[in-house]
Amino acid sequence: MDPLDELRRICLALPETTERLSHGEPTWFVRDKKTFVMFADHHHDDRLAFWCAAPPGVQAELVGEAPERFFRPPYVGHRGWLGVYLDVEVDWREIGEIVTDAYRMIAPKTLAAQLD
């Protein structure tokens, strides 16, 4: 399974999500305005990953528990965003939950409520 294709499928299944390039990478937006997930194809290192918004405390928790799978991304890590490696064994169900949480952090309440 191609990680970009699967990540794209998960992101675009969420309400009013669009995709376009940002900083040279596929990026997903809510209502074509606010980023919630950014693909990172060896963007700042030699790893395949994505960066996403995350609820408060989640970045520290996941990076602390599994640094081989999660990291603090450059530029947005100080805002609590989470980096997720895709060049390791990936649990796509877990990725779906992480992406959905990212969407909930960025989407207006009316859109996020559609997920319930």
C-alpha positions in Angstrom: 0.0 0.0 0.0 1.4 3.4 -0.9 1.5 5.6 2.2 0.6 8.8 0.3 -2.4 7.2 -1.4 -3.7 5.8 2.0 -3.1 9.1 3.8 -4.9 10.9 1.0 -7.9 8.6 1.2 -8.2 9.1 4.9 -7.9 12.9 4.7 -10.2 13.4 1.8 -12.9 11.3 3.5 -13.4 14.1 6.0 -16.0 16.8 5.4 -15.0 19.7 3.2 -11.4 18.7 2.9 -9.3 19.8 0.0 -5.7 18.9 -1.1 -3.1 21.1 -2.7 0.7 21.5 -2.6 2.1 23.6 0.2 5.8 24.0 0.6 6.2 21.4 -2.2 4.3 18.7 -0.3 0.7 17.4 -0.5 -1.3 19.1 2.2 -4.9 18.8 3.4 -7.0 21.8 4.3 -10.4 22.3 6.0 -12.6 24.4 3.7 -9.5 25.1 1.6 -8.1 27.4 4.3 -6.7 25.8 7.4 -4.1 23.0 7.3 -4.6 19.9 9.4 -2.2 17.4 7.8 1.0 17.9 5.7 2.8 15.0 4.0 6.6 15.1 4.5 8.4 13.1 1.8 12.0 13.4 3.1 11.1 17.1 3.7 13.7 17.9 6.4 15.4 14.6 6.8 15.7 11.2 5.2 12.3 10.0 6.6 8.8 9.6 5.1 6.2 11.0 7.4 3.4 13.4 7.9 2.8 16.3 10.3 -0.6 17.1 11.8 -2.4 19.1 14.4 -2.9 17.3 17.7 -4.8 17.8 20.9 -2.9 19.3 23.8 -0.5 16.8 25.4 -0.7 14.2 22.6 2.6 15.1 21.0 4.6 14.7 24.2 2.7 11.5 25.2 3.2 9.7 21.8 6.8 10.9 21.2 7.6 9.8 24.8 6.0 6.4 24.3 7.2 5.6 20.8 9.9 7.9 19.4 10.6 5.3 16.7 7.0 6.1 15.3 6.4 9.7 16.4 8.4 13.0 16.5 8.1 16.7 17.1 8.1 18.2 13.6 10.1 21.4 12.8 8.2 24.7 12.5 4.9 23.5 14.0 6.1 21.2 16.8 6.2 24.1 19.2 2.4 24.5 18.7 1.8 20.8 19.7 1.7 19.4 16.2 2.6 15.7 15.9 5.0 14.1 13.4 4.2 10.5 12.3 6.7 8.3 10.5 5.4 6.3 7.6 8.6 4.4 6.8 8.0 2.0 9.7 5.2 -0.5 10.3 2.0 1.5 10.2 -1.3 0.8 11.9 -3.7 2.5 9.4 -6.6 2.4 11.9 -4.5 4.4 14.4 -3.4 6.8 11.6 -7.1 7.3 10.8 -7.8 8.2 14.4 -4.8 10.6 14.5 -5.9 12.3 11.3 -9.5 12.6 12.5 -8.2 14.1 15.8 -6.2 16.6 13.7 -9.3 17.5 11.7 -11.3 18.0 14.9 -8.6 20.4 16.1 -8.8 22.6 13.0 -12.3 22.3 11.7 -15.2 24.5 12.7 -17.4 22.9 15.3 -20.2 22.4 12.8 -18.0 20.3 10.5 -16.4 18.4 13.4 -19.9 17.6 14.7 -20.6 15.7 11.4 -18.1 13.1 12.5 -20.2 12.1 15.6 
